[in-house]
């Protein structure tokens, strides 16, 4: 997955814990192979080459995942879109040649972006494209892999586990405990923490530009691309975290909320009663405002102290 992975399992038997971890990493490798758009033996690689010319048969698992991605695209009004691969490639090339793409070039590439141009046929279990699209499932890789590993934890009778896939975490716990505290980094000073909250059988995904960005002609851009206008995101928020029992959902919504900006984040939570968004805004002096949607009890870092804030 091109990122760090951590699986901590708490089990009475060491040998069984090791078996769980081995199965977990084997599943992660399988998911990585399934979702890769670069491996020539992958289904995603094949549909990117062939689905515009003719319907392409795909297996049940990939069909389900793409189907869920399209549902999320509709719910987020296109702020999340798995067809952004041409945009990703365009801006990657821009970095290599140190030149910002022209508006006409971005417009041309955007004509080949749009989840609405994907056709899924349940009867034949095929996928086809109305225009020459390219699908990139990297944005859901961590979330989907987490959900798959959680299934293994349940199957093998694990009581507690902590998972961290490239910064997206899942705290698994079937005990009577109330859960554990997880922390969100200060987006302006990532070695420090800004917010704390309790998780139990939930995933926390954070989207921010503090760890990954790029520069063109001396100007720094964030790595999150807006599929609606083709440019790197530039909003008033510096970090968005999403909490959900469904890791795929938290993965998607943190990205979509970052793209949409604070004023439109509330729209994402319609019909998602168990989902929480934590939005951080900042100014030159540091973290300016922390907002939870819906209201939620959070620990807020003030200097070296933590303060419990009710219904932030």
Helices and strands as residue ranges (DSSP letters): E 5-10, H 14-35, H 43-50, E 56-57, H 60-75, H 85-97, H 103-110, G 115-117, E 118-121, E 126-129, G 138-140, H 141-155, E 160-165, E 168-173, E 180-186, E 189-199, E 202-208, E 213-216, E 219-222, E 237-244, H 247-260, H 262-268, E 276-283, E 286-293, E 298-302, E 305-309
